[in-house]
Amino acid sequence: MAWRQATWDGTHWREDAACRDVDAGLFFPTGSGPEALEQTAHAKLVCSDCPVAQECLIFAVTTNQEYGIWGGLDEEERREVRRQWRRASRRRVQHAAP
């Protein structure tokens, strides 16, 4: 079976991801109890050594990935990144207006 390249992955960053051979379930903890917190910490540890964590985070934020650990950030942390990006974008538009 031939795999098709997704149009959003034109740079092939996933090929270099530290999580490439890790069970994807690690990055999607369920709940908020001690086990989920430990799983989140473990997933973030994998991301901390990843050479493409920034690309992963950009992908997650620009495609609105709602769940899981992406680029070393959890859902709440990515929401804050999204808010910061939107604020910065609005400032750029305001400053660019004649």
OpenMM code with the backbone's topology and positions (N, CA, C; nanometers):
from openmm import Vec3, app, unit

residues = "MET ALA TRP ARG GLN ALA THR TRP ASP GLY THR HIS TRP ARG GLU ASP ALA ALA CYS ARG ASP VAL ASP ALA GLY LEU PHE PHE PRO THR GLY SER GLY PRO GLU ALA LEU GLU GLN THR ALA HIS ALA LYS LEU VAL CYS SER ASP CYS PRO VAL ALA GLN GLU CYS LEU ILE PHE ALA VAL THR THR ASN GLN GLU TYR GLY ILE TRP GLY GLY LEU ASP GLU GLU GLU ARG ARG GLU VAL ARG ARG GLN TRP ARG ARG ALA SER ARG ARG ARG VAL GLN HIS ALA ALA PRO".split()
positions = [
    Vec3(0.0845, -0.1176, 0.0000),
    Vec3(0.0000, 0.0000, 0.0000),
    Vec3(0.0889, 0.1237, 0.0000),
    Vec3(0.0673, 0.2125, -0.0911),
    Vec3(0.1459, 0.3357, -0.0989),
    Vec3(0.0792, 0.4428, -0.0133),
    Vec3(0.1590, 0.5110, 0.0661),
    Vec3(0.1075, 0.6184, 0.1506),
    Vec3(0.1096, 0.7483, 0.0722),
    Vec3(0.0026, 0.8219, 0.0833),
    Vec3(-0.0038, 0.9524, 0.0188),
    Vec3(0.0450, 1.0578, 0.1160),
    Vec3(0.1190, 1.1514, 0.0667),
    Vec3(0.1667, 1.2624, 0.1488),
    Vec3(0.0517, 1.3598, 0.1685),
    Vec3(0.0300, 1.3974, 0.2931),
    Vec3(-0.0732, 1.4972, 0.3206),
    Vec3(-0.0259, 1.6324, 0.2703),
    Vec3(-0.1165, 1.7109, 0.2210),
    Vec3(-0.0788, 1.8395, 0.1637),
    Vec3(-0.0216, 1.9350, 0.2680),
    Vec3(-0.0572, 1.9191, 0.3952),
    Vec3(-0.0064, 2.0075, 0.4990),
    Vec3(0.1318, 1.9678, 0.5458),
    Vec3(0.1835, 1.8556, 0.4987),
    Vec3(0.3142, 1.8083, 0.5446),
    Vec3(0.4161, 1.8137, 0.4317),
    Vec3(0.4220, 1.9261, 0.3644),
    Vec3(0.5121, 1.9402, 0.2513),
    Vec3(0.6586, 1.9354, 0.2874),
    Vec3(0.6923, 1.9597, 0.4134),
    Vec3(0.8332, 1.9595, 0.4539),
    Vec3(0.8762, 1.8269, 0.5151),
    Vec3(0.7852, 1.7347, 0.5293),
    Vec3(0.8162, 1.6005, 0.5824),
    Vec3(0.8734, 1.6039, 0.7237),
    Vec3(0.8353, 1.7000, 0.8048),
    Vec3(0.8917, 1.7112, 0.9391),
    Vec3(0.8650, 1.5886, 1.0245),
    Vec3(0.7555, 1.5198, 1.0015),
    Vec3(0.7209, 1.4032, 1.0838),
    Vec3(0.8243, 1.2908, 1.0721),
    Vec3(0.8940, 1.2859, 0.9603),
    Vec3(0.9955, 1.1813, 0.9419),
    Vec3(1.1069, 1.1925, 1.0450),
    Vec3(1.1310, 1.3127, 1.0967),
    Vec3(1.2390, 1.3351, 1.1924),
    Vec3(1.1897, 1.3459, 1.3367),
    Vec3(1.0614, 1.3244, 1.3596),
    Vec3(1.0038, 1.3420, 1.4926),
    Vec3(1.0536, 1.2373, 1.5915),
    Vec3(1.0805, 1.2811, 1.7133),
    Vec3(1.1257, 1.1907, 1.8191),
    Vec3(1.0174, 1.0893, 1.8546),
    Vec3(0.8928, 1.1211, 1.8278),
    Vec3(0.7810, 1.0334, 1.8621),
    Vec3(0.7464, 0.9337, 1.7520),
    Vec3(0.8205, 0.9383, 1.6455),
    Vec3(0.7883, 0.8564, 1.5281),
    Vec3(0.7651, 0.7091, 1.5622),
    Vec3(0.8445, 0.6540, 1.6528),
    Vec3(0.8326, 0.5120, 1.6877),
    Vec3(0.7734, 0.4906, 1.8266),
    Vec3(0.7040, 0.5929, 1.8780),
    Vec3(0.6411, 0.5852, 2.0093),
    Vec3(0.4912, 0.5668, 1.9894),
    Vec3(0.4293, 0.4896, 2.0765),
    Vec3(0.2844, 0.4707, 2.0696),
    Vec3(0.2152, 0.6059, 2.0775),
    Vec3(0.1361, 0.6386, 1.9767),
    Vec3(0.0689, 0.7684, 1.9706),
    Vec3(-0.0219, 0.7919, 2.0906),
    Vec3(-0.0705, 0.6873, 2.1529),
    Vec3(-0.1565, 0.6999, 2.2699),
    Vec3(-0.0907, 0.7750, 2.3843),
    Vec3(0.0413, 0.7709, 2.3903),
    Vec3(0.1132, 0.8427, 2.4950),
    Vec3(0.0813, 0.9916, 2.4906),
    Vec3(0.0577, 1.0448, 2.3731),
    Vec3(0.0394, 1.1891, 2.3546),
    Vec3(-0.1062, 1.2338, 2.3692),
    Vec3(-0.1930, 1.1397, 2.4057),
    Vec3(-0.3348, 1.1710, 2.4239),
    Vec3(-0.3846, 1.1134, 2.5565),
    Vec3(-0.3355, 1.1689, 2.6680),
    Vec3(-0.3790, 1.1184, 2.7986),
    Vec3(-0.5278, 1.1457, 2.8212),
    Vec3(-0.5884, 1.0571, 2.8986),
    Vec3(-0.7304, 1.0696, 2.9291),
    Vec3(-0.7469, 1.1099, 3.0744),
    Vec3(-0.8285, 1.2121, 3.0966),
    Vec3(-0.8567, 1.2560, 3.2323),
    Vec3(-0.7544, 1.3560, 3.2822),
    Vec3(-0.7607, 1.3797, 3.4137),
    Vec3(-0.6695, 1.4768, 3.4747),
    Vec3(-0.6096, 1.4255, 3.6047),
    Vec3(-0.6226, 1.2975, 3.6285),
    Vec3(-0.5695, 1.2382, 3.7503),
    Vec3(-0.4196, 1.2172, 3.7442),
    Vec3(-0.3658, 1.1547, 3.8483),
    Vec3(-0.2201, 1.1322, 3.8566),
    Vec3(-0.1629, 1.0557, 3.7375),
    Vec3(-0.2353, 0.9554, 3.6876),
    Vec3(-0.1841, 0.8784, 3.5733),
    Vec3(-0.1763, 0.9658, 3.4482),
    Vec3(-0.2782, 1.0470, 3.4266),
    Vec3(-0.2781, 1.1362, 3.3094),
    Vec3(-0.1675, 1.2398, 3.3207),
    Vec3(-0.1457, 1.2923, 3.4399),
    Vec3(-0.0383, 1.3903, 3.4603),
    Vec3(0.0984, 1.3276, 3.4351),
    Vec3(0.1152, 1.2041, 3.4797),
    Vec3(0.2423, 1.1329, 3.4563),
    Vec3(0.2606, 1.1061, 3.3070),
    Vec3(0.1537, 1.0665, 3.2396),
    Vec3(0.1606, 1.0409, 3.0962),
    Vec3(0.1932, 1.1697, 3.0209),
    Vec3(0.1327, 1.2803, 3.0617),
    Vec3(0.1601, 1.4095, 2.9990),
    Vec3(0.3068, 1.4469, 3.0161),
    Vec3(0.3582, 1.4279, 3.1362),
    Vec3(0.4988, 1.4594, 3.1619),
    Vec3(0.5904, 1.3732, 3.0759),
    Vec3(0.5573, 1.2463, 3.0603),
    Vec3(0.6379, 1.1559, 2.9779),
    Vec3(0.6346, 1.1993, 2.8313),
    Vec3(0.5155, 1.2344, 2.7822),
    Vec3(0.5032, 1.2799, 2.6433),
    Vec3(0.5851, 1.4067, 2.6210),
    Vec3(0.5759, 1.5002, 2.7152),
    Vec3(0.6511, 1.6252, 2.7014),
    Vec3(0.8016, 1.5997, 2.7065),
    Vec3(0.8430, 1.4976, 2.7803),
    Vec3(0.9846, 1.4616, 2.7848),
    Vec3(1.0316, 1.4133, 2.6475),
    Vec3(0.9501, 1.3338, 2.5795),
    Vec3(0.9830, 1.2898, 2.4442),
    Vec3(0.9976, 1.4125, 2.3534),
    Vec3(0.9047, 1.5060, 2.3661),
    Vec3(0.9079, 1.6270, 2.2836),
    Vec3(1.0300, 1.7144, 2.3130),
    Vec3(1.0762, 1.7118, 2.4359),
    Vec3(1.1872, 1.7994, 2.4733),
    Vec3(1.3157, 1.7667, 2.3986),
    Vec3(1.3289, 1.6438, 2.3496),
    Vec3(1.4474, 1.6032, 2.2731),
    Vec3(1.4202, 1.5970, 2.1226),
    Vec3(1.3073, 1.6497, 2.0799),
    Vec3(1.2672, 1.6361, 1.9400),
    Vec3(1.3247, 1.7483, 1.8537),
    Vec3(1.3896, 1.7118, 1.7429),
    Vec3(1.4463, 1.8142, 1.6554),
    Vec3(1.3417, 1.8917, 1.5755),
    Vec3(1.2173, 1.8424, 1.5715),
    Vec3(1.1134, 1.9112, 1.4946),
    Vec3(0.9953, 1.9535, 1.5831),
    Vec3(1.0211, 1.9757, 1.7099),
    Vec3(0.9133, 2.0154, 1.8018),
    Vec3(0.8478, 2.1458, 1.7574),
    Vec3(0.9261, 2.2399, 1.7083),
    Vec3(0.8703, 2.3674, 1.6636),
    Vec3(0.7762, 2.3479, 1.5444),
    Vec3(0.8160, 2.2659, 1.4489),
    Vec3(0.7317, 2.2377, 1.3332),
    Vec3(0.6027, 2.1696, 1.3766),
    Vec3(0.6145, 2.0787, 1.4723),
    Vec3(0.4987, 2.0077, 1.5265),
    Vec3(0.4023, 2.1058, 1.5927),
    Vec3(0.4565, 2.1961, 1.6726),
    Vec3(0.3728, 2.2953, 1.7398),
    Vec3(0.3035, 2.3864, 1.6388),
    Vec3(0.3763, 2.4314, 1.5398),
    Vec3(0.3169, 2.5170, 1.4362),
    Vec3(0.2042, 2.4429, 1.3658),
    Vec3(0.2275, 2.3168, 1.3321),
    Vec3(0.1230, 2.2361, 1.2703),
    Vec3(-0.0003, 2.2301, 1.3601),
    Vec3(0.0197, 2.1993, 1.4867),
    Vec3(-0.0925, 2.1832, 1.5796),
    Vec3(-0.1723, 2.3116, 1.5951),
    Vec3(-0.1027, 2.4235, 1.6041),
    Vec3(-0.1713, 2.5511, 1.6237),
    Vec3(-0.2435, 2.5944, 1.4963),
    Vec3(-0.1781, 2.5802, 1.3828),
    Vec3(-0.2394, 2.6271, 1.2576),
    Vec3(-0.3523, 2.5363, 1.2099),
    Vec3(-0.3531, 2.4101, 1.2524),
    Vec3(-0.4607, 2.3186, 1.2131),
    Vec3(-0.5591, 2.2962, 1.3275),
    Vec3(-0.5451, 2.3752, 1.4329),
    Vec3(-0.6369, 2.3703, 1.5478),
    Vec3(-0.6519, 2.2309, 1.6083),
    Vec3(-0.5395, 2.1653, 1.6322),
    Vec3(-0.5447, 2.0360, 1.6999),
    Vec3(-0.5927, 2.0604, 1.8424),
    Vec3(-0.7076, 2.0067, 1.8746),
    Vec3(-0.7714, 2.0366, 2.0016),
    Vec3(-0.7183, 1.9522, 2.1163),
    Vec3(-0.6765, 1.8303, 2.0880),
    Vec3(-0.6396, 1.7368, 2.1934),
    Vec3(-0.4955, 1.6905, 2.1791),
    Vec3(-0.4392, 1.6482, 2.2904),
    Vec3(-0.3086, 1.5846, 2.2900),
    Vec3(-0.1929, 1.6789, 2.3141),
    Vec3(-0.0755, 1.6187, 2.3171),
    Vec3(0.0501, 1.6901, 2.3335),
    Vec3(0.1105, 1.7051, 2.1942),
    Vec3(0.1366, 1.8286, 2.1556),
    Vec3(0.1947, 1.8587, 2.0242),
    Vec3(0.3070, 1.9591, 2.0458),
    Vec3(0.4229, 1.9300, 1.9941),
    Vec3(0.5341, 2.0230, 2.0077),
    Vec3(0.5707, 2.0510, 2.1527),
    Vec3(0.5388, 1.9587, 2.2402),
    Vec3(0.5716, 1.9733, 2.3818),
    Vec3(0.4703, 2.0522, 2.4629),
    Vec3(0.3594, 2.0913, 2.4012),
    Vec3(0.2580, 2.1685, 2.4723),
    Vec3(0.1257, 2.0931, 2.4779),
    Vec3(0.0565, 2.1083, 2.5899),
    Vec3(-0.0761, 2.0474, 2.6027),
    Vec3(-0.1824, 2.1419, 2.5487),
    Vec3(-0.3074, 2.1027, 2.5623),
    Vec3(-0.4184, 2.1795, 2.5042),
    Vec3(-0.4224, 2.3232, 2.5554),
    Vec3(-0.4141, 2.3410, 2.6859),
    Vec3(-0.4209, 2.4758, 2.7445),
    Vec3(-0.3031, 2.5624, 2.7004),
    Vec3(-0.1850, 2.5033, 2.6969),
    Vec3(-0.0667, 2.5784, 2.6552),
    Vec3(-0.0780, 2.6216, 2.5090),
    Vec3(-0.1332, 2.5339, 2.4243),
    Vec3(-0.1522, 2.5707, 2.2830),
    Vec3(-0.2596, 2.6776, 2.2673),
    Vec3(-0.3628, 2.6727, 2.3494),
    Vec3(-0.4647, 2.7784, 2.3433),
    Vec3(-0.4016, 2.9146, 2.3715),
    Vec3(-0.3105, 2.9193, 2.4674),
    Vec3(-0.2428, 3.0448, 2.4993),
    Vec3(-0.1550, 3.0891, 2.3823),
    Vec3(-0.0854, 2.9962, 2.3189),
    Vec3(-0.0044, 3.0294, 2.2007),
    Vec3(-0.0937, 3.0865, 2.0918),
    Vec3(-0.2101, 3.0217, 2.0687),
    Vec3(-0.3039, 3.0707, 1.9680),
    Vec3(-0.3495, 3.2125, 1.9998),
    Vec3(-0.3817, 3.2399, 2.1258),
    Vec3(-0.4238, 3.3747, 2.1658),
    Vec3(-0.3126, 3.4753, 2.1388),
    Vec3(-0.1897, 3.4398, 2.1726),
    Vec3(-0.0767, 3.5300, 2.1487),
    Vec3(-0.0583, 3.5553, 2.0001),
    Vec3(-0.0690, 3.4518, 1.9188),
    Vec3(-0.0542, 3.4673, 1.7741),
    Vec3(-0.1640, 3.5571, 1.7182),
    Vec3(-0.2882, 3.5388, 1.7656),
    Vec3(-0.3985, 3.6231, 1.7175),
    Vec3(-0.3773, 3.7686, 1.7569),
    Vec3(-0.3342, 3.7915, 1.8814),
    Vec3(-0.3075, 3.9293, 1.9251),
    Vec3(-0.1981, 3.9924, 1.8404),
    Vec3(-0.0909, 3.9183, 1.8166),
    Vec3(0.0194, 3.9709, 1.7359),
    Vec3(-0.0275, 3.9989, 1.5931),
    Vec3(-0.1105, 3.9114, 1.5399),
    Vec3(-0.1627, 3.9304, 1.4046),
    Vec3(-0.2505, 4.0554, 1.3975),
    Vec3(-0.3358, 4.0756, 1.4970),
    Vec3(-0.4204, 4.1958, 1.4993),
    Vec3(-0.3367, 4.3214, 1.5086),
    Vec3(-0.2296, 4.3169, 1.5893),
    Vec3(-0.1410, 4.4339, 1.6010),
    Vec3(-0.0746, 4.4651, 1.4677),
    Vec3(-0.0302, 4.3608, 1.3966),
    Vec3(0.0316, 4.3820, 1.2662),
    Vec3(-0.0667, 4.4458, 1.1700),
    Vec3(-0.1907, 4.3991, 1.1704),
    Vec3(-0.2920, 4.4545, 1.0817),
    Vec3(-0.3220, 4.5988, 1.1188),
    Vec3(-0.3319, 4.6270, 1.2466),
    Vec3(-0.3602, 4.7641, 1.2914),
    Vec3(-0.2479, 4.8585, 1.2530),
    Vec3(-0.1239, 4.8142, 1.2658),
    Vec3(-0.0094, 4.8987, 1.2328),
    Vec3(0.0070, 4.9149, 1.0822),
    Vec3(-0.0416, 4.8194, 1.0072),
    Vec3(-0.0290, 4.8245, 0.8623),
    Vec3(-0.1387, 4.9110, 0.7985),
    Vec3(-0.2450, 4.9339, 0.8721),
    Vec3(-0.3572, 5.0131, 0.8168),
    Vec3(-0.3139, 5.1576, 0.7973),
    Vec3(-0.3555, 5.2182, 0.6841),
    Vec3(-0.3154, 5.3573, 0.6540),
    Vec3(-0.3792, 5.4574, 0.7480),
] * unit.nanometer
topology = app.Topology()
chain = topology.addChain("A")
for resn in residues:
    res = topology.addResidue(resn, chain)
    for name in ("N", "CA", "C"):
        topology.addAtom(name, app.Element.getBySymbol(name[0]), res)
